Amino acid sequence: MKVESQIIELHVFRVCKSDPGDIEFLLLKRAPEEIYPKLWQMVSGRVEENESAHLAARRELLEETGLQPKKLWVAPIVNSFYNPETDTVNIIPVFAAQVERNAGVVLSEEHTQFRWAGKRQAKSYLAWQGQRNAVDIIHEYFSRKKKILKFVEIDL
């Protein structure tokens, strides 16, 4: 068995217009011809050769949504999954990106729809527990400013 880390997970959020103390998450619906068709997810993708994970997160954000991050953080959680076809455990670093409230989303061909959702709704759309846990952690930190956690900010 091999351990790999070639995928990133990026939770994109914006400050709520109706409640500046709360945040909304960007969810993307996968196209029918993609792996996991019609599944709702956050921005995700592969790390290219000689690319750092945080640069991959920025690139995937731009490619999948046309958005630029206002700020980018490493979330204090790592997700993982086992692939029986390749007998590999995949470790996935998780990032959080804040975008401007009025930024326009431009979808790539990988996705057919997007929506902004509060924490509860976002969690109801996500298929995997690790992704839902990441939403909880990110929401707690950025909506309540709970300083027990420390997110590492990445210089843009």
MIDRENVO-78770 format. One record per residue: x, y, z of N, C-alpha, C in turn; residue in three letters. Coordinates in Angstrom, 1 decimal. Last residue first. Example, Ala and Ser with C-alpha at 12.3 -4.5 7.8 and 13.67 -1.06 7.14 Angstrom:
// residues 2
+--------+--------+--------+--------+--------+--------+--------+--------+--------+------+
|    n_X |    n_Y |    n_Z |   ca_X |   ca_Y |   ca_Z |    c_X |    c_Y |    c_Z | code |
+--------+--------+--------+--------+--------+--------+--------+--------+--------+------+
|   12.8 |   -2.2 |    7.1 |   13.7 |   -1.1 |    7.1 |   12.9 |    0.0 |    7.9 |  SER |
|   13.2 |   -5.7 |    7.8 |   12.3 |   -4.5 |    7.8 |   13.2 |   -3.3 |    7.8 |  ALA |
+--------+--------+--------+--------+--------+--------+--------+--------+--------+------+
//
This chain:
// residues 156
+--------+--------+--------+--------+--------+--------+--------+--------+--------+------+
|    n_X |    n_Y |    n_Z |   ca_X |   ca_Y |   ca_Z |    c_X |    c_Y |    c_Z | code |
+--------+--------+--------+--------+--------+--------+--------+--------+--------+------+
|   -0.7 |   35.9 |   -0.5 |   -1.1 |   35.9 |   -1.9 |   -0.2 |   36.7 |   -2.7 |  LEU |
|    0.3 |   33.8 |    2.1 |    0.5 |   35.1 |    1.4 |    0.1 |   34.9 |    0.0 |  ASP |
|   -2.1 |   32.0 |    4.0 |   -1.1 |   32.0 |    2.9 |   -1.0 |   33.3 |    2.2 |  ILE |
|   -2.5 |   31.6 |    7.4 |   -2.9 |   32.3 |    6.2 |   -1.7 |   32.2 |    5.2 |  GLU |
|   -3.6 |   29.0 |    9.4 |   -2.4 |   29.6 |    8.8 |   -2.8 |   30.3 |    7.5 |  VAL |
|   -5.8 |   29.3 |   12.0 |   -5.7 |   29.0 |   10.6 |   -4.4 |   29.7 |   10.1 |  PHE |
|   -6.3 |   28.1 |   15.1 |   -5.4 |   29.0 |   14.4 |   -5.2 |   28.6 |   12.9 |  LYS |
|   -8.8 |   27.9 |   17.6 |   -8.2 |   27.4 |   16.4 |   -7.3 |   28.5 |   15.7 |  LEU |
|   -9.6 |   29.7 |   19.4 |   -8.9 |   28.5 |   19.9 |   -8.2 |   27.9 |   18.7 |  ILE |
|  -10.9 |   31.9 |   18.5 |   -9.5 |   32.0 |   18.4 |   -8.8 |   30.7 |   19.0 |  LYS |
|  -13.6 |   32.3 |   16.6 |  -13.2 |   31.5 |   17.7 |  -11.7 |   31.4 |   17.6 |  LYS |
|  -15.3 |   33.8 |   14.9 |  -14.0 |   34.3 |   15.3 |  -13.4 |   33.6 |   16.5 |  LYS |
|  -17.6 |   33.0 |   13.9 |  -17.6 |   33.3 |   15.3 |  -16.3 |   33.9 |   15.8 |  ARG |
|  -17.0 |   32.6 |   11.2 |  -18.3 |   33.3 |   11.6 |  -18.3 |   33.7 |   13.1 |  SER |
|  -14.6 |   31.3 |   11.1 |  -14.8 |   32.6 |   10.3 |  -16.1 |   33.3 |   10.7 |  PHE |
|  -14.7 |   29.0 |   12.8 |  -13.6 |   30.0 |   12.9 |  -14.0 |   31.4 |   12.2 |  TYR |
|  -17.1 |   27.7 |   12.0 |  -16.8 |   28.1 |   13.4 |  -15.8 |   29.2 |   13.5 |  GLU |
|  -16.6 |   27.3 |    9.3 |  -17.7 |   28.1 |    9.7 |  -17.4 |   28.6 |   11.2 |  HIS |
|  -14.5 |   25.4 |    9.4 |  -14.3 |   26.7 |    8.8 |  -15.4 |   27.7 |    9.2 |  ILE |
|  -15.7 |   23.3 |   10.8 |  -14.5 |   23.9 |   11.3 |  -14.3 |   25.3 |   10.7 |  ILE |
|  -17.9 |   22.6 |    9.1 |  -18.1 |   23.0 |   10.5 |  -16.9 |   23.8 |   11.1 |  ASP |
|  -16.5 |   22.0 |    6.7 |  -17.5 |   23.1 |    6.7 |  -17.7 |   23.6 |    8.2 |  VAL |
|  -15.1 |   19.7 |    7.6 |  -14.4 |   20.9 |    7.2 |  -15.3 |   22.1 |    7.2 |  ALA |
|  -17.3 |   17.9 |    8.0 |  -16.5 |   18.4 |    9.1 |  -15.7 |   19.6 |    8.8 |  ASN |
|  -18.0 |   17.6 |    5.3 |  -19.0 |   18.3 |    6.2 |  -18.2 |   18.7 |    7.5 |  ARG |
|  -15.8 |   16.3 |    4.4 |  -16.1 |   17.6 |    3.8 |  -17.1 |   18.3 |    4.7 |  GLN |
|  -15.9 |   13.9 |    5.9 |  -14.8 |   14.8 |    6.1 |  -15.0 |   16.2 |    5.5 |  GLY |
|  -18.3 |   12.8 |    4.9 |  -18.3 |   13.3 |    6.3 |  -17.1 |   14.2 |    6.5 |  GLN |
|  -19.5 |   13.5 |    1.6 |  -18.6 |   12.8 |    2.5 |  -18.4 |   13.6 |    3.9 |  TRP |
|  -21.4 |   15.0 |    0.1 |  -21.5 |   13.6 |    0.3 |  -20.7 |   13.0 |    1.4 |  ALA |
|  -23.2 |   18.0 |    0.7 |  -21.9 |   17.3 |    0.6 |  -22.0 |   15.9 |    1.0 |  LEU |
|  -25.7 |   19.1 |    1.3 |  -25.4 |   18.8 |   -0.1 |  -24.1 |   18.0 |   -0.2 |  TYR |
|  -25.7 |   19.6 |    4.0 |  -26.7 |   18.7 |    3.5 |  -26.4 |   18.3 |    2.0 |  SER |
|  -23.7 |   21.6 |    4.3 |  -23.5 |   20.2 |    4.8 |  -24.5 |   19.2 |    4.2 |  LYS |
|  -25.1 |   23.8 |    3.2 |  -23.9 |   23.3 |    2.6 |  -23.6 |   21.8 |    3.0 |  ALA |
|  -27.2 |   24.1 |    5.1 |  -27.5 |   23.7 |    3.7 |  -26.3 |   23.1 |    3.0 |  GLN |
|  -25.6 |   24.9 |    7.3 |  -26.5 |   23.8 |    7.4 |  -26.9 |   23.2 |    6.0 |  ARG |
|  -24.2 |   27.2 |    6.4 |  -23.5 |   26.0 |    6.9 |  -24.4 |   24.8 |    6.8 |  LYS |
|  -25.6 |   28.5 |    3.3 |  -25.2 |   28.6 |    4.7 |  -24.7 |   27.3 |    5.2 |  GLY |
|  -24.5 |   28.8 |   -0.1 |  -25.3 |   28.1 |    1.0 |  -24.7 |   28.4 |    2.4 |  ALA |
|  -24.7 |   29.4 |   -3.5 |  -24.1 |   29.8 |   -2.2 |  -25.0 |   29.3 |   -1.1 |  TRP |
|  -24.1 |   27.3 |   -6.3 |  -25.0 |   27.9 |   -5.3 |  -24.2 |   28.3 |   -4.1 |  ARG |
|  -23.9 |   26.3 |   -9.7 |  -23.3 |   26.6 |   -8.4 |  -24.4 |   27.2 |   -7.6 |  PHE |
|  -23.7 |   23.8 |  -12.3 |  -24.5 |   24.7 |  -11.5 |  -23.6 |   25.1 |  -10.3 |  GLN |
|  -22.0 |   22.2 |  -13.7 |  -23.2 |   22.7 |  -14.4 |  -23.9 |   23.7 |  -13.6 |  THR |
|  -18.4 |   21.6 |  -14.2 |  -19.6 |   21.8 |  -13.4 |  -20.8 |   22.4 |  -14.2 |  HIS |
|  -16.5 |   21.4 |  -16.0 |  -16.5 |   20.4 |  -15.0 |  -17.8 |   20.4 |  -14.2 |  GLU |
|  -16.3 |   23.6 |  -17.6 |  -17.1 |   22.5 |  -18.1 |  -17.2 |   21.4 |  -17.1 |  GLU |
|  -16.5 |   26.3 |  -15.1 |  -15.8 |   25.5 |  -16.1 |  -16.7 |   24.4 |  -16.6 |  SER |
|  -18.4 |   29.2 |  -14.3 |  -18.1 |   27.8 |  -14.2 |  -17.3 |   27.2 |  -15.4 |  LEU |
|  -17.9 |   32.0 |  -12.7 |  -17.9 |   31.6 |  -14.1 |  -17.5 |   30.1 |  -14.1 |  VAL |
|  -19.3 |   34.2 |  -10.4 |  -18.8 |   32.9 |  -10.6 |  -18.9 |   32.6 |  -12.1 |  VAL |
|  -18.4 |   37.5 |   -9.3 |  -19.2 |   36.6 |  -10.2 |  -18.5 |   35.3 |  -10.5 |  GLY |
|  -18.4 |   38.9 |   -6.1 |  -17.6 |   38.3 |   -7.2 |  -18.5 |   37.4 |   -8.0 |  ALA |
|  -19.5 |   40.2 |   -3.9 |  -20.2 |   40.3 |   -5.2 |  -19.4 |   39.7 |   -6.4 |  ASN |
|  -17.7 |   39.6 |   -1.8 |  -19.1 |   39.3 |   -1.7 |  -19.8 |   39.3 |   -3.0 |  ARG |
|  -14.6 |   38.0 |   -2.7 |  -15.4 |   39.2 |   -2.5 |  -16.9 |   38.9 |   -2.5 |  GLU |
|  -13.7 |   35.1 |   -0.8 |  -13.8 |   35.8 |   -2.0 |  -14.7 |   37.0 |   -1.8 |  VAL |
|  -11.5 |   33.1 |    1.1 |  -12.6 |   34.1 |    1.1 |  -12.5 |   34.8 |   -0.2 |  GLN |
|  -10.9 |   29.7 |    1.3 |  -10.6 |   30.9 |    0.6 |  -11.8 |   31.9 |    0.7 |  ALA |
|   -9.2 |   27.0 |    2.9 |  -10.4 |   27.9 |    2.9 |  -10.0 |   29.2 |    2.2 |  ALA |
|   -8.2 |   23.6 |    2.3 |   -7.9 |   25.1 |    2.3 |   -9.3 |   25.8 |    2.4 |  PHE |
|   -6.8 |   20.5 |    3.1 |   -8.0 |   21.3 |    3.0 |   -7.6 |   22.8 |    3.2 |  VAL |
|   -5.0 |   17.8 |    1.6 |   -5.0 |   19.0 |    2.4 |   -6.3 |   19.9 |    2.1 |  PRO |
|   -5.6 |   14.5 |    1.7 |   -6.1 |   15.7 |    1.0 |   -6.0 |   16.9 |    1.9 |  ILE |
|   -4.2 |   11.4 |    0.9 |   -4.3 |   12.4 |    1.9 |   -4.6 |   13.7 |    1.2 |  ILE |
|   -5.1 |    8.2 |    0.1 |   -4.9 |    9.5 |   -0.4 |   -5.2 |   10.6 |    0.7 |  ASN |
|   -3.7 |    5.1 |   -0.1 |   -4.4 |    6.0 |    0.8 |   -4.1 |    7.4 |    0.3 |  VAL |
|   -4.0 |    2.6 |   -2.6 |   -3.4 |    3.8 |   -2.1 |   -4.3 |    4.5 |   -1.1 |  THR |
|   -4.7 |    0.6 |   -4.5 |   -4.2 |    0.2 |   -3.1 |   -3.4 |    1.4 |   -2.5 |  ASP |
|   -6.0 |    1.1 |   -6.7 |   -4.5 |    1.4 |   -6.8 |   -3.9 |    1.0 |   -5.4 |  THR |
|   -8.5 |    0.3 |   -6.1 |   -8.0 |   -0.1 |   -7.4 |   -6.5 |    0.1 |   -7.5 |  GLU |
|   -9.1 |    1.3 |   -3.5 |   -8.8 |   -0.1 |   -3.6 |   -8.2 |   -0.5 |   -5.0 |  PRO |
|   -8.2 |    4.1 |   -2.0 |   -8.6 |    3.7 |   -3.4 |   -8.2 |    2.2 |   -3.5 |  ASN |
|   -9.3 |    5.8 |    0.8 |   -8.6 |    4.7 |    0.3 |   -9.1 |    4.3 |   -1.1 |  TYR |
|   -8.9 |    9.3 |    1.8 |   -9.7 |    8.1 |    1.3 |   -8.8 |    7.0 |    0.8 |  PHE |
|   -9.1 |   12.3 |    3.9 |   -8.4 |   11.1 |    3.2 |   -9.4 |   10.1 |    2.7 |  SER |
|   -8.3 |   15.6 |    5.0 |   -9.2 |   14.5 |    4.6 |   -8.4 |   13.4 |    4.0 |  ASN |
|   -7.3 |   17.6 |    7.7 |   -6.8 |   16.9 |    6.5 |   -7.8 |   15.7 |    6.2 |  VAL |
|   -7.5 |   20.8 |    9.2 |   -8.1 |   19.4 |    9.0 |   -7.5 |   18.9 |    7.7 |  ILE |
|   -7.3 |   23.6 |    9.5 |   -6.7 |   22.7 |   10.4 |   -7.3 |   21.3 |   10.4 |  PRO |
|   -6.7 |   25.1 |    6.3 |   -7.7 |   24.7 |    7.3 |   -7.0 |   23.6 |    8.2 |  ALA |
|   -4.8 |   27.7 |    5.2 |   -4.8 |   26.3 |    5.4 |   -5.8 |   25.9 |    6.5 |  VAL |
|   -6.3 |   30.4 |    3.4 |   -5.8 |   29.8 |    4.6 |   -5.7 |   28.3 |    4.4 |  TRP |
|   -6.5 |   33.5 |    1.7 |   -6.4 |   32.0 |    1.6 |   -5.8 |   31.5 |    2.8 |  LEU |
|   -8.4 |   36.2 |    0.4 |   -7.5 |   35.6 |    1.4 |   -7.6 |   34.1 |    1.3 |  LYS |
|   -9.6 |   36.5 |   -2.0 |   -9.2 |   37.7 |   -1.3 |   -8.2 |   37.4 |   -0.2 |  LYS |
|   -8.9 |   34.5 |   -4.9 |   -9.1 |   34.6 |   -3.5 |   -8.8 |   36.0 |   -3.0 |  PRO |
|  -10.9 |   34.8 |   -7.9 |   -9.6 |   35.0 |   -7.2 |   -9.8 |   35.1 |   -5.7 |  GLN |
|  -12.9 |   32.7 |  -10.1 |  -12.7 |   33.6 |   -8.9 |  -11.2 |   33.7 |   -8.5 |  LEU |
|  -13.5 |   30.9 |  -12.0 |  -13.1 |   32.2 |  -12.4 |  -12.9 |   33.2 |  -11.3 |  GLY |
|  -14.0 |   28.3 |  -11.2 |  -15.0 |   29.3 |  -10.9 |  -14.7 |   30.7 |  -11.5 |  THR |
|  -12.0 |   26.5 |  -12.1 |  -13.4 |   26.0 |  -11.9 |  -14.4 |   27.1 |  -11.7 |  GLU |
|   -9.7 |   28.1 |  -12.3 |  -10.1 |   27.3 |  -13.4 |  -11.6 |   26.9 |  -13.3 |  GLU |
|   -9.5 |   29.4 |   -9.8 |   -9.6 |   30.2 |  -11.0 |  -10.2 |   29.3 |  -12.1 |  LEU |
|   -9.2 |   27.1 |   -8.1 |  -10.3 |   28.1 |   -7.9 |  -10.5 |   28.9 |   -9.2 |  LEU |
|   -7.0 |   25.9 |   -9.2 |   -8.3 |   25.2 |   -9.3 |   -9.4 |   26.2 |   -9.1 |  GLU |
|   -5.0 |   27.8 |   -8.3 |   -5.2 |   27.5 |   -9.8 |   -6.6 |   26.9 |  -10.0 |  ARG |
|   -5.2 |   27.6 |   -5.5 |   -5.5 |   28.9 |   -6.2 |   -5.8 |   28.7 |   -7.7 |  ARG |
|   -4.5 |   24.9 |   -5.2 |   -5.8 |   25.4 |   -4.7 |   -6.2 |   26.7 |   -5.4 |  ALA |
|   -1.9 |   24.9 |   -6.2 |   -2.9 |   24.1 |   -6.9 |   -4.3 |   24.6 |   -6.5 |  ALA |
|   -0.7 |   26.4 |   -4.2 |   -0.8 |   26.9 |   -5.6 |   -1.8 |   26.2 |   -6.4 |  LEU |
|   -1.0 |   24.6 |   -2.1 |   -1.7 |   25.9 |   -2.0 |   -1.7 |   26.6 |   -3.4 |  HIS |
|    0.6 |   22.4 |   -3.0 |   -0.8 |   22.2 |   -2.8 |   -1.5 |   23.6 |   -2.8 |  ALA |
|    3.0 |   23.3 |   -5.6 |    2.6 |   23.1 |   -4.2 |    1.1 |   23.0 |   -4.1 |  SER |
|    4.2 |   21.4 |   -8.3 |    3.3 |   22.4 |   -7.9 |    3.0 |   22.2 |   -6.4 |  GLU |
|    5.5 |   19.3 |   -9.6 |    6.3 |   20.4 |   -9.2 |    5.4 |   21.6 |   -8.8 |  ASN |
|    2.5 |   18.3 |  -11.3 |    3.9 |   18.0 |  -11.0 |    4.7 |   19.3 |  -10.7 |  GLU |
|   -0.5 |   19.5 |   -9.7 |    0.3 |   19.1 |  -10.9 |    1.7 |   18.9 |  -10.4 |  GLU |
|   -3.1 |   18.2 |   -7.8 |   -1.8 |   18.9 |   -7.7 |   -1.0 |   18.5 |   -8.9 |  VAL |
|   -6.5 |   18.1 |   -8.8 |   -5.2 |   17.5 |   -8.7 |   -4.1 |   18.5 |   -8.6 |  ARG |
|   -9.3 |   19.4 |   -6.9 |   -8.6 |   19.1 |   -8.1 |   -7.2 |   18.5 |   -7.8 |  GLY |
|  -12.2 |   21.4 |   -6.0 |  -11.2 |   20.3 |   -5.8 |  -10.4 |   20.1 |   -7.0 |  SER |
|  -14.6 |   23.3 |   -4.4 |  -13.5 |   23.3 |   -5.4 |  -12.6 |   22.2 |   -5.0 |  VAL |
|  -17.2 |   21.1 |   -3.1 |  -16.4 |   22.4 |   -3.1 |  -15.4 |   22.3 |   -4.3 |  MET |
|  -20.2 |   19.6 |   -4.6 |  -18.9 |   19.6 |   -3.9 |  -18.3 |   21.0 |   -3.8 |  GLN |
|  -22.7 |   17.4 |   -5.7 |  -22.4 |   18.8 |   -5.2 |  -21.1 |   18.7 |   -4.4 |  TRP |
|  -22.8 |   15.3 |   -8.5 |  -22.5 |   15.4 |   -7.1 |  -22.2 |   16.9 |   -6.8 |  LEU |
|  -23.1 |   14.7 |  -11.2 |  -24.1 |   15.5 |  -10.5 |  -24.0 |   15.6 |   -9.0 |  LYS |
|  -20.8 |   12.0 |  -11.1 |  -21.7 |   12.9 |  -11.8 |  -22.8 |   13.4 |  -10.9 |  PRO |
|  -18.1 |   11.0 |  -10.4 |  -19.1 |   11.4 |   -9.4 |  -20.1 |   12.4 |  -10.0 |  TYR |
|  -16.4 |   12.2 |  -13.2 |  -16.4 |   11.2 |  -12.1 |  -17.3 |   11.8 |  -11.0 |  ILE |
|  -18.5 |   13.8 |  -15.7 |  -17.4 |   13.8 |  -14.8 |  -17.5 |   12.6 |  -13.8 |  GLU |
|  -20.8 |   14.1 |  -17.2 |  -19.8 |   13.2 |  -17.7 |  -18.5 |   13.1 |  -16.8 |  GLU |
|  -22.5 |   15.8 |  -15.7 |  -22.9 |   14.4 |  -15.9 |  -21.7 |   13.5 |  -16.4 |  PRO |
|  -20.6 |   18.0 |  -13.5 |  -21.2 |   17.7 |  -14.8 |  -21.5 |   16.2 |  -14.9 |  ALA |
|  -21.2 |   18.8 |  -10.1 |  -20.4 |   18.2 |  -11.1 |  -21.2 |   17.9 |  -12.4 |  ARG |
|  -21.9 |   21.9 |   -8.7 |  -22.5 |   20.6 |   -9.1 |  -21.7 |   20.0 |  -10.3 |  LYS |
|  -20.5 |   23.5 |   -5.9 |  -20.5 |   23.3 |   -7.4 |  -21.1 |   21.9 |   -7.7 |  LEU |
|  -20.9 |   26.1 |   -3.5 |  -21.0 |   24.7 |   -3.9 |  -21.1 |   24.6 |   -5.4 |  LEU |
|  -19.6 |   28.3 |   -1.2 |  -19.8 |   28.1 |   -2.6 |  -19.8 |   26.5 |   -2.9 |  LEU |
|  -21.0 |   29.3 |    1.9 |  -20.1 |   28.5 |    1.1 |  -20.5 |   28.3 |   -0.3 |  PHE |
|  -21.2 |   32.3 |    3.9 |  -21.9 |   31.3 |    3.0 |  -20.8 |   30.6 |    2.2 |  GLU |
|  -21.1 |   33.4 |    7.3 |  -20.5 |   33.2 |    6.0 |  -21.4 |   32.2 |    5.2 |  ILE |
|  -21.7 |   36.2 |    9.7 |  -21.9 |   34.8 |    9.2 |  -21.3 |   34.7 |    7.8 |  ASP |
|  -21.8 |   38.8 |   10.3 |  -21.1 |   37.9 |   11.2 |  -21.1 |   36.4 |   10.8 |  GLY |
|  -23.4 |   40.1 |    8.5 |  -21.9 |   40.2 |    8.3 |  -21.1 |   39.3 |    9.3 |  PRO |
|  -26.1 |   39.0 |    7.2 |  -25.5 |   38.9 |    8.5 |  -24.0 |   38.9 |    8.4 |  ASP |
|  -26.8 |   39.5 |    4.6 |  -27.8 |   39.8 |    5.6 |  -27.3 |   39.7 |    7.0 |  SER |
|  -24.5 |   38.8 |    3.2 |  -25.0 |   40.2 |    3.1 |  -26.0 |   40.5 |    4.3 |  LYS |
|  -21.8 |   36.9 |    4.5 |  -23.3 |   37.0 |    4.3 |  -23.7 |   38.5 |    4.2 |  CYS |
|  -18.7 |   36.6 |    3.0 |  -19.5 |   37.1 |    4.1 |  -20.9 |   37.3 |    3.7 |  VAL |
|  -17.9 |   33.5 |    1.4 |  -18.1 |   34.9 |    1.3 |  -18.9 |   35.3 |    2.6 |  ARG |
|  -15.7 |   30.7 |    0.5 |  -16.8 |   31.4 |    1.3 |  -16.8 |   32.9 |    1.0 |  PHE |
|  -14.7 |   27.6 |   -0.5 |  -14.8 |   29.0 |   -0.9 |  -15.9 |   29.6 |   -0.1 |  VAL |
|  -12.5 |   25.1 |    0.3 |  -13.9 |   25.6 |    0.6 |  -13.8 |   27.1 |    0.4 |  HIS |
|  -10.8 |   22.8 |   -1.5 |  -10.8 |   24.2 |   -1.2 |  -12.3 |   24.6 |   -1.0 |  LEU |
|   -8.6 |   20.1 |   -1.6 |  -10.0 |   20.5 |   -1.3 |  -10.0 |   22.0 |   -0.9 |  GLU |
|   -6.4 |   18.4 |   -3.8 |   -6.7 |   19.4 |   -2.8 |   -8.2 |   19.6 |   -2.7 |  ILE |
|   -4.3 |   15.6 |   -4.4 |   -5.6 |   16.2 |   -4.5 |   -5.7 |   17.3 |   -3.4 |  ILE |
|   -2.1 |   14.0 |   -3.8 |   -2.1 |   14.7 |   -5.1 |   -3.4 |   15.4 |   -5.4 |  GLN |
|   -0.5 |   12.2 |   -1.9 |   -1.2 |   13.4 |   -1.6 |   -1.1 |   14.2 |   -2.9 |  SER |
|   -0.4 |    8.7 |   -0.9 |   -0.3 |    9.8 |   -1.9 |   -1.0 |   11.0 |   -1.4 |  GLU |
|    1.0 |    5.7 |    0.2 |    0.3 |    6.9 |    0.6 |    0.6 |    8.0 |   -0.4 |  VAL |
|    0.4 |    2.3 |   -0.7 |    1.2 |    3.5 |   -0.9 |    0.3 |    4.7 |   -0.3 |  LYS |
|    0.8 |   -1.2 |    0.0 |    0.0 |    0.0 |    0.0 |    0.9 |    1.2 |    0.0 |  MET |
+--------+--------+--------+--------+--------+--------+--------+--------+--------+------+
//
